[in-house]
Amino acid sequence: KTKNRVALIGAGPSGLTSVKACLDEGLEPTCFESSDDIGGLWKFREVSEPNRASIYRSLTINISKEMMCYSDFPIPADYPNYMHHSKIQNYFRMYAEHFKLLQYVRFQTAVKHVRKRPDFTRSGQWELVTENKDGQEERHVFDAVICCSGHYTYPNLPLKDFPGIDTFEGKYFHSWDYKGHENMYGKRVVVVGIGNSGGDIAVESSRVAEQVYMSTRRGAWVMRQVSDNGLPLDMIYNTRFVHILFQLLPMRVLNWIGEGKLNAMYDHTMYALKPKHRYVVLILTMFK
């Protein structure tokens, strides 16, 4: 019997493990990767490339290696709990080589179109149009398509929300363009947003800038990566026991406990960080 052919778009962490899953199920995968390497977001480049995710030089992941690794391929024991992007890229390479996945990846091949075939209701097949680095197009027919292209590709820079930006004489840019703090020496810097990237860039810039301000509309509950006894935070709280507590204890009690632990590090109200949403809402969003 002919194996069902599966097209996968993107050779990042999701694309690689999807290739392996297809092989485990006896399918015939073909992975199309528009760049020249695996890793997706975690492939660092000194210059940001259009239509591609971008990371900065110092980036480390905010999920512990115990929680982020593939279940069938543990991260090496000598790797740190929270890995630099170079370690993460090395891990994906080891994974791909161990399971012999690279032979199923077509590099520098972009997927231009994905359409159902005219007889889709009968065949269930899809038609893909790809383009290689020389601009040559090719048509393919597959029995299934898995999209693993990620969602950090296009920067959102809503300049219309910043009155006076057209006469601003300083430099402004999105974190997508940030690689390091080289251009921050002696500058007065405003970081808009208190997400993971905003926090990283503010801290890194503060080491060389004259002054750094962080702007946030709603505040945030700021959590450490390391919890009690030096263990990773997500290992402590993303457990069956904690999930049972979330179902048994009243919401006000959970908020009282969680916010108390966070305010023990520093008072969020005093530092004008306390958000309107309660702590448990954040936790449920992270660990759902």
SEMAR-541615 format. One line per 10 residues: number of its first residue (from 1); their letters; for each residue x, y, z of N, C-alpha, C, O. Coordinates in steps of 0.2 Angstrom, whole numbers. Example, Ala and Ser with C-alpha at 12.3 -4.5 7.8 and 13.67 -1.06 7.14 Angstrom:
REM SEMAR-541615
1 = AS = 66,-28,39,62,-22,39,66,-16,39,71,-17,42 ~ 64,-11,35,68,-5,36,64,0,39,67,6,40 .
//
This chain:
REM SEMAR-541615
1 = KTKNRVALIG = 4,-6,0,0,0,0,4,6,0,9,7,4 ~ 2,11,-4,6,17,-4,5,21,2,0,22,5 ~ 11,24,5,11,28,11,8,35,9,9,38,4 ~ 4,37,14,1,44,13,7,49,14,11,49,18 ~ 7,54,9,12,59,9,9,65,13,4,68,12 ~ 14,68,17,12,73,21,17,79,20,23,78,20 ~ 15,85,19,19,91,18,19,94,25,14,95,28 ~ 25,96,27,26,100,33,29,107,31,34,107,28 ~ 27,112,34,29,119,32,33,122,38,30,124,43 ~ 40,122,38,44,124,43,48,119,46,45,114,48 .
11 = AGPSGLTSVK = 54,120,47,59,115,51,61,118,57,67,117,59 ~ 56,121,61,58,123,68,56,117,73,56,112,71 ~ 56,119,79,55,114,84,48,110,83,48,104,84 ~ 43,113,81,37,109,79,37,105,73,35,100,72 ~ 41,108,68,41,105,61,45,98,62,44,93,59 ~ 51,99,66,55,93,67,52,87,70,52,81,68 ~ 48,89,76,45,83,79,39,81,75,37,75,76 ~ 36,85,71,31,83,67,33,78,61,30,73,60 ~ 39,79,59,42,74,54,43,68,57,42,62,55 ~ 46,68,64,47,61,67,40,58,68,40,52,68 .
21 = ACLDEGLEPT = 35,62,70,28,59,72,26,55,65,23,50,66 ~ 27,58,60,24,56,53,28,49,52,25,44,50 ~ 35,49,53,38,43,52,36,37,57,36,31,55 ~ 35,39,63,32,34,68,26,31,66,24,25,68 ~ 22,35,62,15,33,60,15,29,53,10,28,50 ~ 21,29,50,21,25,44,20,30,38,18,27,33 ~ 20,36,39,18,41,34,25,43,30,30,42,32 ~ 24,47,25,30,49,21,30,57,21,26,60,17 ~ 34,60,25,34,67,26,39,70,21,44,68,20 ~ 38,76,20,42,81,16,41,88,19,36,91,19 .
31 = CFESSDDIGG = 47,90,22,47,96,26,50,102,22,56,101,19 ~ 46,107,21,49,113,17,51,119,22,47,121,25 ~ 57,120,21,60,126,25,63,131,21,67,130,17 ~ 61,137,22,63,143,18,70,145,19,73,148,14 ~ 73,144,25,79,146,26,84,140,25,82,135,22 ~ 91,141,27,96,136,25,97,132,31,102,128,31 ~ 93,132,36,95,128,42,88,127,46,83,130,45 ~ 89,122,51,83,120,55,83,125,61,87,130,62 ~ 78,125,65,78,129,72,73,134,72,71,136,77 ~ 71,137,66,66,142,66,68,148,70,73,151,68 .
41 = LWKFREVSEP = 64,150,75,65,156,79,72,155,82,75,161,83 ~ 74,150,84,80,149,88,87,149,83,92,148,86 ~ 86,150,77,92,151,73,94,158,73,91,162,70 ~ 99,160,76,101,167,77,105,169,71,109,166,68 ~ 103,175,69,107,179,64,108,186,66,104,189,69 ~ 114,188,64,117,195,66,113,200,63,112,206,66 ~ 110,199,57,105,204,54,99,201,53,98,195,50 ~ 93,205,56,87,202,55,85,202,47,86,206,44 ~ 81,196,46,79,195,39,72,196,38,68,194,42 ~ 70,200,33,62,201,32,59,194,32,61,189,29 .
51 = NRASIYRSLT = 53,194,34,48,188,34,51,182,38,49,177,36 ~ 55,184,43,58,178,47,59,181,54,60,186,56 ~ 57,176,59,58,178,66,65,180,67,70,178,64 ~ 66,184,73,72,187,74,73,186,82,68,188,86 ~ 79,185,84,81,185,91,87,189,93,91,190,88 ~ 88,191,99,94,195,100,99,190,103,98,185,105 ~ 105,193,103,112,190,105,112,186,111,114,181,112 ~ 109,189,116,109,187,123,103,182,125,103,180,131 ~ 99,181,121,92,178,123,93,171,126,97,167,123 ~ 90,170,131,89,163,134,82,162,135,78,166,135 .
61 = INISKEMMCY = 80,155,135,73,153,135,70,154,142,74,154,147 ~ 64,155,143,61,156,149,57,150,152,53,151,156 ~ 58,144,148,56,138,151,61,134,152,66,133,149 ~ 61,130,158,66,126,160,67,120,155,63,118,152 ~ 73,117,155,75,112,150,71,106,152,69,102,147 ~ 69,105,158,65,99,160,58,99,157,55,94,156 ~ 56,105,156,49,106,153,49,107,146,43,106,143 ~ 54,109,143,54,111,136,56,105,131,55,105,125 ~ 60,100,134,63,95,130,58,90,127,52,89,130 ~ 59,87,121,55,82,118,55,76,123,60,74,126 .
71 = SDFPIPADYP = 50,73,124,49,67,129,53,61,127,55,58,132 ~ 55,60,121,59,55,119,66,56,118,70,52,115 ~ 68,62,120,75,64,118,77,70,124,77,76,122 ~ 79,68,130,81,73,135,86,77,133,91,75,129 ~ 86,83,136,92,88,135,98,86,139,97,83,144 ~ 104,86,136,110,84,140,110,87,147,108,93,148 ~ 112,83,152,112,84,159,117,90,160,115,94,165 ~ 122,91,156,126,97,158,124,104,155,127,109,156 ~ 118,104,152,116,110,149,112,114,155,109,110,159 ~ 112,120,155,109,124,160,102,123,160,99,122,155 .
81 = NYMHHSKIQN = 98,125,166,91,124,166,88,129,161,83,127,158 ~ 90,135,161,87,140,156,93,141,151,98,144,152 ~ 92,139,145,97,138,140,98,145,135,93,148,134 ~ 104,146,134,105,152,129,103,149,122,103,143,121 ~ 101,153,117,98,151,111,103,147,107,101,142,103 ~ 110,147,108,115,143,105,114,136,107,115,131,103 ~ 113,135,114,112,128,116,105,125,114,105,119,112 ~ 100,129,113,94,127,111,94,124,103,92,119,101 ~ 98,128,99,99,126,92,103,120,92,102,116,88 ~ 108,119,96,112,113,97,108,107,98,109,102,95 .
91 = YFRMYAEHFK = 103,108,103,99,103,105,94,100,99,93,94,98 ~ 91,105,95,87,103,90,91,100,84,89,95,81 ~ 98,102,84,102,98,79,103,91,81,103,87,77 ~ 105,90,87,106,83,90,100,79,89,100,73,87 ~ 94,82,90,87,78,89,86,76,82,85,71,81 ~ 88,81,78,87,79,70,91,74,68,90,70,64 ~ 98,75,70,103,70,68,102,63,71,102,58,68 ~ 99,63,78,98,56,81,93,52,78,93,46,77 ~ 87,56,76,82,52,72,82,53,65,77,51,61 ~ 88,55,62,89,55,55,83,59,51,80,56,46 .
101 = LLQYVRFQTA = 82,65,53,76,69,51,78,73,45,74,75,41 ~ 84,75,44,87,80,40,86,78,32,85,82,28 ~ 86,72,31,85,69,24,78,71,22,76,70,16 ~ 73,72,26,66,74,24,65,81,24,59,83,22 ~ 70,85,25,69,93,24,72,95,18,78,94,16 ~ 68,100,14,70,103,8,72,110,10,67,114,11 ~ 78,112,11,80,119,13,79,124,7,79,122,1 ~ 79,130,9,78,136,5,73,135,0,73,136,-6 ~ 67,132,2,61,131,-2,55,134,2,53,131,7 ~ 53,139,-1,47,142,2,40,140,-1,40,138,-7 .
111 = VKHVRKRPDF = 35,139,4,29,137,1,25,143,0,24,148,4 ~ 23,144,-7,19,150,-9,12,149,-8,8,154,-7 ~ 9,143,-10,2,142,-10,0,135,-7,4,131,-8 ~ -5,135,-3,-8,129,-1,-16,129,-3,-19,133,0 ~ -18,124,-7,-25,124,-9,-27,117,-9,-24,112,-10 ~ -34,116,-8,-37,110,-9,-38,108,-16,-39,113,-20 ~ -37,102,-18,-37,100,-25,-45,100,-27,-49,100,-23 ~ -46,101,-33,-53,101,-36,-57,95,-33,-63,96,-32 ~ -54,89,-33,-58,83,-31,-57,82,-23,-57,76,-21 ~ -56,87,-19,-54,87,-12,-59,83,-8,-57,79,-4 .
121 = TRSGQWELVT = -65,84,-10,-71,80,-6,-70,73,-7,-73,69,-2 ~ -67,70,-12,-66,63,-13,-59,61,-11,-59,56,-8 ~ -54,65,-13,-47,62,-12,-44,65,-6,-40,62,-3 ~ -47,71,-3,-44,74,3,-37,76,2,-33,77,7 ~ -35,77,-5,-28,80,-6,-27,87,-7,-32,91,-8 ~ -21,89,-6,-19,96,-6,-14,97,-12,-10,93,-13 ~ -14,103,-14,-9,105,-19,-5,111,-16,-8,116,-14 ~ 2,110,-17,6,115,-14,10,118,-20,12,114,-24 ~ 12,124,-20,16,127,-24,22,130,-20,22,134,-16 ~ 28,128,-22,34,130,-18,39,133,-23,38,133,-29 .
131 = ENKDGQEERH = 44,137,-20,48,141,-24,55,140,-21,56,141,-15 ~ 60,138,-25,67,137,-22,71,144,-22,68,149,-24 ~ 77,144,-20,81,150,-19,82,153,-26,84,159,-27 ~ 82,149,-32,83,152,-38,76,155,-41,76,157,-47 ~ 71,155,-38,65,157,-40,61,152,-44,56,154,-47 ~ 63,146,-44,59,141,-48,53,138,-44,54,136,-39 ~ 48,138,-47,42,135,-44,41,128,-46,42,126,-51 ~ 38,125,-41,36,118,-42,29,116,-39,28,119,-33 ~ 26,112,-42,19,110,-39,19,103,-36,23,98,-39 ~ 16,102,-30,16,95,-27,9,93,-25,5,98,-24 .
141 = VFDAVICCSG = 8,87,-24,1,85,-22,3,80,-15,7,76,-15 ~ -1,82,-10,0,79,-4,-7,77,-1,-12,79,-2 ~ -7,71,3,-13,69,7,-14,73,13,-20,73,15 ~ -10,77,16,-11,81,22,-5,86,22,0,85,19 ~ -7,91,26,-2,97,27,-2,99,34,-8,99,37 ~ 4,100,37,5,102,44,8,108,43,14,109,41 ~ 5,114,46,8,120,46,12,121,52,9,121,58 ~ 19,122,52,23,123,58,27,129,57,33,129,58 ~ 24,135,54,28,141,52,29,146,58,32,151,57 ~ 26,144,64,27,149,69,23,155,69,19,156,64 .
151 = HYTYPNLPLK = 23,160,74,19,166,74,23,172,77,20,177,79 ~ 30,172,76,34,178,78,37,181,72,43,183,73 ~ 34,181,66,38,183,60,38,190,59,43,193,57 ~ 32,193,60,31,200,58,30,205,64,26,204,68 ~ 35,210,65,35,214,70,29,219,70,27,221,65 ~ 26,220,76,20,225,76,22,232,79,24,232,85 ~ 23,237,75,25,243,77,20,248,75,20,252,70 ~ 15,249,80,9,254,79,11,261,80,9,264,85 ~ 15,264,75,17,271,76,11,276,76,12,282,79 ~ 6,274,73,0,279,74,-2,280,81,-6,285,82 .
161 = DFPGIDTFEG = 0,276,85,-2,277,92,3,281,96,2,282,102 ~ 8,284,93,13,288,96,13,295,93,17,296,88 ~ 9,299,95,8,306,93,15,309,93,19,309,98 ~ 18,313,88,24,316,88,30,312,85,35,314,85 ~ 28,306,84,34,301,82,37,304,75,43,302,74 ~ 33,307,71,36,310,65,41,315,66,45,316,61 ~ 41,319,71,46,324,73,51,322,78,55,326,80 ~ 51,315,80,55,313,85,62,312,82,63,309,77 ~ 67,315,85,74,315,82,78,309,84,84,308,82 ~ 76,305,89,80,300,91,78,294,87,75,294,82 .
171 = KYFHSWDYKG = 81,288,89,80,282,85,75,277,88,75,277,95 ~ 71,274,84,66,270,87,65,264,83,67,264,77 ~ 64,258,86,64,252,82,60,246,87,59,247,93 ~ 58,241,83,55,236,87,60,231,89,66,230,87 ~ 58,227,94,63,222,97,65,217,92,70,214,93 ~ 61,216,87,63,212,81,70,214,78,73,210,76 ~ 71,220,78,78,223,76,83,223,81,89,225,79 ~ 82,221,87,87,222,92,91,216,92,89,210,92 ~ 98,217,93,103,212,93,107,212,99,109,207,102 ~ 108,218,102,112,219,108,112,227,110,109,231,106 .
181 = HENMYGKRVV = 115,228,115,115,235,118,120,240,116,122,245,119 ~ 124,238,110,129,242,108,127,249,106,132,254,107 ~ 121,250,104,119,257,102,116,261,108,113,266,107 ~ 116,258,114,113,261,120,117,265,124,115,268,129 ~ 124,265,123,129,268,128,127,276,128,127,279,124 ~ 126,278,135,125,285,136,118,287,134,117,294,134 ~ 114,283,132,107,286,129,102,285,134,102,282,139 ~ 97,289,133,90,289,137,86,284,133,84,286,128 ~ 84,279,136,80,274,133,73,273,136,72,272,142 ~ 68,272,132,61,270,134,60,263,131,60,263,124 .
191 = VVGIGNSGGD = 58,258,135,56,252,132,48,251,133,46,252,139 ~ 45,251,127,38,250,128,35,243,128,36,239,123 ~ 32,241,133,30,234,134,34,231,140,40,231,140 ~ 31,227,144,34,223,149,33,216,148,33,212,153 ~ 33,213,142,34,206,141,41,204,142,45,207,144 ~ 42,197,140,48,194,141,54,198,137,59,199,140 ~ 53,200,131,58,204,127,59,211,130,65,213,131 ~ 53,214,132,54,221,135,58,220,141,62,225,142 ~ 57,215,145,61,215,152,68,213,150,72,216,153 ~ 70,209,146,77,207,144,80,214,141,86,215,144 .
201 = IAVESSRVAE = 77,217,137,80,223,134,81,229,139,86,232,138 ~ 76,230,143,77,235,148,83,233,153,87,238,154 ~ 83,227,155,89,225,160,96,226,156,100,229,159 ~ 96,223,150,102,224,146,105,231,145,110,232,145 ~ 100,235,143,101,242,141,103,246,147,108,250,147 ~ 100,244,153,102,248,159,109,248,161,111,252,165 ~ 113,243,159,120,242,161,124,247,157,130,248,159 ~ 122,250,152,126,255,148,123,261,147,126,266,145 ~ 116,262,147,112,268,145,113,273,151,114,271,157 ~ 112,279,150,111,284,155,105,283,159,106,284,165 .
211 = QVYMSTRRGA = 100,281,156,93,280,160,89,276,156,88,277,149 ~ 85,271,159,81,267,155,74,267,159,73,267,165 ~ 69,269,155,62,269,157,58,263,154,59,261,148 ~ 54,260,158,49,255,155,42,257,155,40,259,161 ~ 39,257,150,32,259,149,27,253,149,28,249,144 ~ 22,253,153,17,247,153,10,250,154,9,254,159 ~ 6,248,150,-1,251,151,-5,248,157,-8,251,161 ~ -4,241,158,-8,238,163,-4,235,169,-7,232,174 ~ 3,236,169,7,233,174,8,225,173,6,222,168 ~ 11,222,178,12,215,177,14,212,183,17,215,188 .
221 = WVMRQVSDNG = 13,205,184,15,201,190,22,199,188,22,194,183 ~ 28,201,191,34,199,188,37,193,193,37,193,199 ~ 38,187,189,40,181,192,47,179,191,50,181,185 ~ 51,176,196,57,174,194,57,167,191,52,164,191 ~ 63,166,187,63,159,184,65,154,189,63,148,188 ~ 68,156,195,70,151,200,65,151,206,64,157,208 ~ 63,146,208,58,146,214,62,143,220,68,144,221 ~ 58,141,225,61,139,231,66,133,230,65,129,226 ~ 71,133,234,77,128,234,80,128,228,84,123,226 ~ 80,134,224,84,134,217,81,130,212,84,129,207 .
231 = LPLDMIYNTR = 75,127,212,72,123,207,68,128,202,66,133,204 ~ 68,126,196,65,130,191,57,131,193,54,126,195 ~ 55,137,192,48,139,194,43,134,190,38,132,194 ~ 44,133,184,38,129,180,38,122,183,33,118,182 ~ 44,119,185,44,112,188,40,112,195,37,107,196 ~ 40,118,198,37,118,205,29,118,204,26,115,208 ~ 27,123,200,20,124,199,16,121,194,10,121,194 ~ 19,118,189,16,115,184,16,107,185,19,103,182 ~ 12,105,191,12,98,193,4,96,194,0,101,194 ~ 3,90,194,-4,88,196,-6,90,202,-12,92,203 .
241 = FVHILFQLLP = -2,90,207,-4,92,214,-6,100,214,-11,101,217 ~ -2,104,211,-4,111,210,-11,112,206,-15,116,208 ~ -12,108,201,-18,109,197,-24,106,201,-29,109,200 ~ -23,101,206,-28,99,210,-30,105,215,-36,106,216 ~ -25,108,218,-26,114,222,-30,120,219,-34,123,222 ~ -28,121,212,-32,126,208,-40,124,208,-44,129,207 ~ -41,118,208,-48,116,208,-52,116,214,-58,116,215 ~ -48,115,220,-51,114,226,-51,121,230,-56,122,234 ~ -46,125,230,-46,131,234,-49,136,231,-50,137,225 ~ -52,141,235,-56,147,232,-51,151,229,-45,152,230 .
251 = MRVLNWIGEG = -53,155,223,-49,159,220,-46,164,224,-40,166,223 ~ -49,167,229,-46,173,233,-41,170,237,-36,174,238 ~ -41,164,239,-36,161,243,-29,160,239,-24,161,241 ~ -30,157,233,-25,156,228,-21,163,226,-15,163,226 ~ -25,168,225,-23,175,224,-19,177,230,-13,180,229 ~ -21,176,236,-18,179,242,-11,175,243,-6,179,244 ~ -11,169,241,-5,165,242,0,167,237,6,169,238 ~ -2,167,230,3,169,225,5,176,225,11,177,224 ~ 1,181,226,3,188,226,7,189,232,11,194,232 ~ 6,186,238,10,187,244,17,185,242,22,188,244 .
261 = KLNAMYDHTM = 18,179,239,25,177,237,28,181,232,34,183,233 ~ 25,184,227,28,189,223,30,195,226,35,198,225 ~ 25,198,230,27,204,234,32,204,239,35,209,241 ~ 34,197,241,39,196,246,46,198,242,51,200,246 ~ 46,197,236,52,199,232,53,207,232,58,210,233 ~ 47,210,230,47,217,230,40,219,229,36,216,226 ~ 38,225,232,31,227,233,29,229,226,31,235,224 ~ 24,226,222,22,228,216,19,235,216,19,238,211 ~ 15,236,221,12,243,221,17,248,222,16,253,219 ~ 22,247,226,27,253,227,30,254,221,32,260,220 .
271 = YALKPKHRYV = 32,249,217,35,250,211,31,252,205,33,251,199 ~ 24,253,206,19,255,201,19,249,196,18,250,190 ~ 19,243,198,19,237,193,13,233,194,11,229,190 ~ 9,234,200,3,230,201,-2,231,195,-5,236,194 ~ -4,225,192,-9,225,187,-16,225,190,-17,224,196 ~ -21,226,185,-28,225,188,-30,218,188,-34,216,192 ~ -27,214,184,-29,207,184,-25,203,190,-20,206,192 ~ -28,198,193,-26,195,198,-20,190,196,-20,188,190 ~ -16,187,201,-11,183,200,-13,176,196,-10,174,192 ~ -18,173,199,-21,167,197,-23,167,189,-22,162,186 .
281 = VLILTMFK = -25,172,187,-27,173,180,-21,172,175,-21,169,170 ~ -15,175,178,-9,174,174,-6,167,174,-4,165,169 ~ -7,164,180,-4,157,181,-8,152,176,-6,148,173 ~ -15,153,176,-19,149,172,-18,150,165,-18,145,161 ~ -16,156,163,-14,157,156,-8,154,154,-7,151,148 ~ -3,154,158,4,151,157,4,143,157,7,140,153 ~ 0,140,161,0,133,162,-6,129,160,-7,123,162 ~ -10,132,156,-16,129,154,-15,123,149,-19,120,147 .
//
